[in-house]
Amino acid sequence: MQSYKHRRWLVLGSIMLAMFLAAIEATIVSTAMPSIVSDLGGFSLYSWVFSAYLLTNAATVLMFGRLSDVFGRKPIFMIGISLFLAGAMLCALAPSMEVLIGARLIQGLGAGALMPIATTIVGDLYTKEERAKIQGYLSSVWGISAVTGPALGGFFVDVLSWPYVFWMNVPLGLLALTGILLFFKEDVSKEKRSVDIAGSLWVVTTVSTMMIILVEGGVGIPWASWTMASMITVSLAGAIIFFFHERQAADPMMPMDLWNIRSIRFANLTSLTTGMILIGVSSYLPAFVQGVMEESATVAGFTLTTMSIGWPIAATVAGRLILKIGFRPTALSGGISLMIGSGLFSILTPEKGPWFAALGSLFIGIGMGLSTTSFIVSIQNSVTWKKRGIATATNMFMRTIGSAIGAALLGGLLNSRIARAIENSSLPASFDVDSTNALLRAESRQALGPQELQVLQNGLTSGLQLVYIGLFSLAVLSFLLILQLPKKED
């Protein structure tokens, strides 16, 4: 018994390390992105570095969740770590933004297996009473990543170079892979079950076209064009076909009966909106701090680091609160904190400085820690082992889809606002959205003339303020959805 408990802690440690790798991507890459785009060029592709990662993550997370229910958690989890590490190495070697985006697609594939299966393994290893506490530990990984991500990102950019942001994944990933290989033992049911490959293909089609529409609409592709009309048609048709296909499939990738459980339905819908909030803060706050406030990468990292002060503490506290007051009041507390944090961002101006931005990040972290822990515990307590993998993956899918839509939609809003500011100015025709690169480094910023600097900073400021107003609206919607959670679990 003692040996089993000891092995269980070693497995948990390996899982948390693997989750840390996937979680840290949001903050460490965000902090390094201004330097990456300054080095490789292509500011108009800025949001695609995040969108590409989220696209393959979202497109495969359900399939990996289903595969883990069929073939077991261990082999699928190990495949996920391997893909993630391969993508990270390619990112570090990328000579251009296009190659970097391609490598991020591979990295996202691995992340699609890492996050949901890690959480599912914990659901398998621990009892219902233990899960709330342990899920709090897992949720705190996001907070720890928010501490170390910006700090490491700022260090690598200011002292070393941005490829180290990706190289650091290799030794940690190999350590996690070894731990799972040696210590995780599982008994897999021999029952024959099919894998819904067709459903996964429809998800890829729908999500990828939708993201291209949101990022390039009005910027790279005119709204009033046959190309845009065709893409909108493909995206809508893919979503409709996926829905009806899943209703008829013998072993669907996303069992529609899960949505009949009230706690799962509203937890998933809220995860969609909170995913958009999270990506909106982590993706664009460093650009605001460096490009508009004219601070260093380290200071930009600090404004995201404060998210960690709230996230791990809130996640740990959430595990105890769930046992005392239930998952609904705990999730509601998280919703209130998200509204406070996004409200602060909606009134953020360059004059308020990094500390004000850091305060907004703190409340966002508290909100995410309380809500995500509540959702996962509630979902896993609502289903059996055979559906625990796909139920957990569905929630991760909704949050990832939210982040993917958020990265694409918010990136499109930002690019279009910058483009409009440049068009309405008297700057030379050579200036475009990519010219914003110049704001992200002190040397190139100083080379700009007074008018050029003012136009670009005003465009970036107004674009990011529009993004943050959108985040506040999403936080209000999240709170309204949390209110719909049942007072007692189904």
N, C-alpha and C positions, 0 to 999 in steps of 0.2 A: 504493500500500500504506500509506504514511504517512497519507494522507487518510482511508483506511478505518479505521485504528487511532484516529486523532483523533476521527472521527465516532462510533466505538464507545464511546469514553470519554464523549462528550457524551450519548449515549443512556443510558449507565449512570448518569450524574449525574442525568438527568431521571427515570429509573426510581427511583433511590434517594430522590429528593425526593418523588415520588408515594407511594412506600411509607412514607416518613416520616409523611406526612399521615395515612395509615390506621393506622400503628402508634402514633402519639402519642395517638390517641383514647382508648386504654385508660387511660393515666396522667394526661393533662391533664384529661379529663372526670372521672375519679375524684377528683382533687384538688379540682376545682371543685364536685362534686356536693353536699357539705354546704351550701355557700352557695346553690346553685341551688334545692335542695329547701327551704331556709329561706326563700328569696324567693318561690318559686312555690307552696310547700306540697305536701302529698301524700307523706309519707314511705313510706306503704304501696306507692307506685308507684316507689320508689327503684330497685329491681332492674330494672324495665321499661325504664328509660332505657338500660341495657346490653343487656337481653334483646331489645329491639326492633331495635337495631343488629345484633346477632348473628343474629337470626331471618332477616332478609332477606339478610344476608351468607351464611349457611349455605344458604338456599333457592336462591340463584342462582349460587353459586360454581362448581358443577359445570356448569351451563348455559353460563356465560361461558367456562369452560375448553374445552368442546366447541365453542362458537361460534368460539373463537380457532383451533382446529384446522381449521375449515371455511372461515372467511372471512379468517383472518389475525389476528395479534396486534394490529396497530396500530389498526384501527377500533374494536375491542372495548375496548381499553385507553383510548382517548380518550372513549368513551361512559362508561366507569367513572369517569374523573376528573370529567366534566361532572355526572353524577348526584351524586357525592360533594360537589361544591362547592354544588350547588343545595340539598342537604340541610343542609349547614353553615350557609348563609345563613338558611334557615327556622328552624334551631335558635336562631340568634342573636336572631331576632325573636319567638321563642315567648313568648306571654303566660301560658301555663299548662303544667302538667306533661303534660296530654293532648296539647297541640299539640307540645310538645317530643318526646314519644314518637313522634308521627306523623312529624315531621321526621327523627328518628333512623332510622325505617324506610327513608326515601329515601336517607339517608347510607349505611346498610348495603348498599343495592342497589349503590351505586358501589363500595364496598369489596369486594363480591363479585367484581368484575372486576379491581380494582387488584392485590391481593396475589398471586394465582396467576399472572396473566399477566405481571406484572413479573418474577417468578422464571423463568417459561417463556422470556421473551425473552432472558434471560441464558443459558439453556441452549442457545438457538439461536445466539447470537452467539459463544460461546466453546467451545473444544475440551474434551474430557473432562479433560485434564490441567489446564486453566485453571479449570474450573468450581469445584473445591474452594476455591481462593483467592477467586474472585469471589463465590461463595455466602457465604463468610465475611464479605465486605463487606456483602452484603445483610442477613445475619443481624445484623450490628452496628448496622443501622438501628434495630432494636428496642431495642438498648442505648442508642443516642444519644437515641431518643425517651424512654427511661426517665430520662435525665438532664434533658433540656430540658422534658419534659412536666410533671412535678411542679413544677419551678422556675417555668415560665411560668404554670402553673395557679395556684400560690400568689401570684405577682406580680399576675396579672390580678384575682384575688379580693381580695387585700389592698390593692392600689394603684388599680386601675381598676374593672372590673366583670366578672361572669362571661360576658356575651355575647362579649367579646373572645377567649374560648377558641375560639369558632367562627369569628369574623371573620378570625382569623389564617390560616385555611386558604385564603382567597380569593387573595391575591397569590402564595402559594407554589404553589397548584394551577394557576394560570394560567401560571406560569413552567414548570412540569413539562409542561403541555399543549403549550406552544410548542416546547419542546425535542424532544418526541416527533414533533410535526408536521413540524418542519424537518429533523431529522437521522436519523430512523429509516426506513430503506428495507428492504423485504422482498419476497421472491418467494413468492407464494401459489399452491399447487397448484390447478389448474382442475377437479380431479376432483369430480364431484357427490356430495355426502353430505348426508344428512338431519339435522335437529336434533330431539332427543327432548324436545318440549314437554310431552308427557303425563307423562314421568318427572319433570320439574321441578315440575309441578302436584302430583304425589303427595308430593314432598319438602316443598313448602310446607304441604300439608295435615297431614302427619305431624308435622313439626317444630313448627308453630305450636300445634297442639292439645296436644302433649306439653309445651311450655313453659307454656301456660296451666294445665295440670294441676299442674305442679311449683311454679309461683309461687303460684297461688290455692288449691291443695288444702289444706283444713283452715283456711283464712283467709277468702277471699272465697267459696269454693264448698265446702260440706261434703263430706267424703269419702263419707259414706253418703247420696248423693242421686242422682236420675235424671240430672241434668245431668252430674255427674262420671262416672257409669257410661257415658253416651253418648259423652263425650269420650274416655274410655279406649278404648272400642270403635272410635271413628273413628281414633285414633292407631295402634292395633295393626293395624287393617285396612289403613290407608294404608301402613304399613311392609311388610306382607306383599305387597300388590298391587305396590308399587314393586319389590320383590325379583324377583317373577316376571315383571313387565313388562320389567325390564332384561335378563333372561335371554333374552327372545324378540325384543327390539327389534333392527332392522337396524343402526342406529348408536346404541347405548345411551348415555345420559348418563354412566353409570358402568359401563364395561365390566367385567363380573364376572371376566374372565380375568386382570385385573390382580391380583386377590386370590390367584391361583395362584402368584404370584411371592413367595417367602417374605420377602424383604427389604422389599417394599412392604406386604405384609400386616401384619407386626409394627410397621413404622414408622407405619402408619396407626392401628393400635390404640393405640400409645403416644401418638401425637399427640392422640387423643381424651382420654386421661387428663391429659396435660400441659396441654391447653387448659383443663380444669377447674381445675387448680392455678393457672394464670396469672390467670384471671378472679377466682378466690377471693382472691388476694393483692391485685391491683390495684383491685378494686371496693370491698373492705370495710376495708382497712387504714387509709385516711384517716378513715373514720367512727370507728374505734376510737381513733385518736390524738387526734382532735378531740373526740369525744363522751365518751370515758371518761378518757383521759389529760389532757383539757382543754388541749390545745396548739393553736397557730394553724394556719391552712391551710398556711403556709410550712413549718412543722415537719413537718406531715403529708406534704407533698410531698417533704421530705428523706428520709423513711423509704422512699419508693418510688424516689427518685433513686439510692440505693445499688445498686439492681438493675442500673443502668447500668454501674457499676464492673466488675461481673462479666460482663454480657452481651456488650458489644462486644469485650472482651479475649478472652473465651472463644470467641466466634464466629470471630475472626481466628486464634486459636491452633488452633481446630478444623480450619480449612482446611489447615493444615500437618500437623496430627496425622493427618488422614485419609490423606494421601499417604505418611506414614511408618509408621503402625501399623494403618491400616484404619479403616473407619467404625464397626465394632462396638465395639472398645475405647474409641473416642472417645465413642460414645453411652453406653456403660456408665459412663464417668467423669461424664457429665452426669446420669445417673440417681442416682448416689451423692450428687452435690451437691444435687439436688432433695430427697432424703430428709433431708439435713442441714438445709436451709433450712426445709422444712415441719415438721421436728421442733422447731426453735426456735420456730416460730409456735404449735405445739401446747401449749407451756408458757408462752406470752406472758401476762403479767398487767400491770395498770396500773402496779404498782410497779417493774417492770423498765425502764420508760421507753422513749423513742423510739430510743435507740441499739441496744437489743436487737432491736427490730422492724426496724431498718435492717440489722442483721447477717443476719437471716433473708432479707430481700430480696436481699442480696448473693449468697447461695448459690443462691437461686432463679434469679437472673440468670445465674450461671455454668452452672447445669444446663440452662437453656433455650438458651443460646448453643452449648454443646457438642452437645446432642441435635438441635436443629432443623437445624443445618448438616449434620450427619451424614445425617439422613433425606433431605433434599432432594437432596444429591449422589448418594446411593445410588439413589434413585428415578429420577432423570434418566439415570443411567448404565445403567438396566435396560430402557429402552424406546426406540423409534425416534421421529423427529420427529412422525409422525402421531399418536402417543399421548402425546407429552411434555406437551402442554397439559392434557389430561384427567388424566394421572397426577399431575402437580403439583397440579392443582386438587383432586383427590381427597384428597390429603394435607392441603391447606389446609381442605377441607371437614370432614374428621374433627377437626381442631384447633378449627375454628369451632363445629362441633356440640358438641364438648366444652365450649367456653366458653359456648355457649348453654345447654346442660344445666346446667353448673356455676352460671351466673348465676341460672338459674331455681330449681334445687334448693337451692343455698345461700341464696338470697334467701327461699325458702319456709321453710327451717329457722330462719333468723334472725327472720322475722316471727312465726312460730308461737311461738318461745321468748319473744320480747318480749310477745306477746299473753298468754301463760300467766302471765308474771311480773306483769302488770298485773291480770289476773283474780284471782290469788292474794293480791293486796294489798288494802288498805282505801282505795285511791284512789277518787275520785268516778267515776261512770259515764261522765263526759265524756272521761276519759282512754282513749286507744286507741293502736294502733301509730303513728299519725301524730303522737302527742304527743312521740315521740322527736325530732322536728324541733328541739324546744327545747334539746336537748343540743349542737346543732351550732354555736351562736353564744354567745359569752360573755355578751351582754346578756340573751338569753332564758333562758340557763342560770341566771343570777343571780336571775332573777325567780321561779324555782321554789322551793318550800318544801323543807326538809331531807328530809322523807319522800318527796316527789315525785321529787327529784333522786336519792335512793338507789335507789328502785324502778326508775326508768328506766335508770339507769346499770348496775344489777345485771342487768336484763333484757338490755341491749345487750351487756354483758360476757359473760354466760353464753351468749348466742346466738352471738357471734363466736368464743368458745372452742370451741363445738361445730363451727363452720365450719372452724376450723383443725385440729381433730382429724381431720375428714374429709379435709383436704388431705394430712395425713401418710399416711393410708391410701392415698390415690391415688398418692402418691410411691412407696410400697412396691410397689404394683401396676405402676406404670410401669417400675420397675427389673426386676421379674420378666418383663415383656413384652420389654424390651430384651435380656434374656438369651436370648430365643428367636430373635434375629436370626442369620442364617447367618454362619459365620466367614469365608466368601468370598462375594462377590456372585454372584447367580444368573446 
